[in-house]
């Protein structure tokens, strides 16, 4: 039986908490997965949010409350610089057992990095409870830092993750060959990580999966110009994560707005549709996987042995 033409209006009145108490997107209505109830809460963990960004200064606590109401069981607040890591730690300390933090140096800022000055500060943040090293990696699209310098700073952080037995949160754009080389190095060193906000090729995805890494998808996969359905199905159930990358990349139907963790539910629904499973199951998978990867409370086993 086809859904009524006023389905979106009906859903607005239904108080479906999994999508910010609002209507489903047109995509979710038309591509709802078989066997899943649209009216149940989708649990998820936002594996990558920049809650320390000034865009959240006006309503950060309210934003976190909206995320928990939408089904968030955790939010990983990314520290992509020394200053961002310090802010992320404070936010995590203010919201214990819900918000967790990371510490690293973004490739955009590699040119200003100083190993002797910055590594001790990063080490202190890791000892203070950071769950991963990053956001780090390579960005050859913008080339805000020389590529050789980006590779060097990424290498520092790979070694840092090895020494602290922590995973890496990796940004990569237009740098697949060098990223694959780093993945192979990480595999030899026994370091795992996640390729966040994944938009790369299936070859890059396979290279990451081959060395035990995870892949995280953001709201980009809800955009009309997203075409790579194969990679959404390629990632095994035990290696897939979902993220907001907020305040950036708000998913449809909120594209163009400031993003926030509550809207990860839209990305979970999109992943479920692509993989032919229920939103509840996909939400449970990304929750379990994030707990394991970041060694969060309730994890079935740590990602690193």
Secondary structure, 3 states (H helix, E strand, C coil): CCCCCCHHHHHHCCCCHHHCCCCCCHHHHHCCCCCCCCCCCCCEEEEEECCCCHHHCCCHHHHHHHHHHHCEEEEEECCCCHHHHHHHHHHHHHCCCCEEECECCCHHHHHHCCHHHHHHHHHHHHHCCCCEEEEEEEECCCCCCCHHHHHHHHHHHHHHHHHHCCEEEEEEECCHHHHHHHHHHHHHHCCCEEECCCCCCHHHHHHHHHCCCEEEECHHHHCCCCCCHHHHHHCCHHHEEECCCCCCCCCCCCCCCCCCHHHHHHHHHHHHHHHCCCHHHHHHHHHHHHHHHCCCCCCCCCCCC
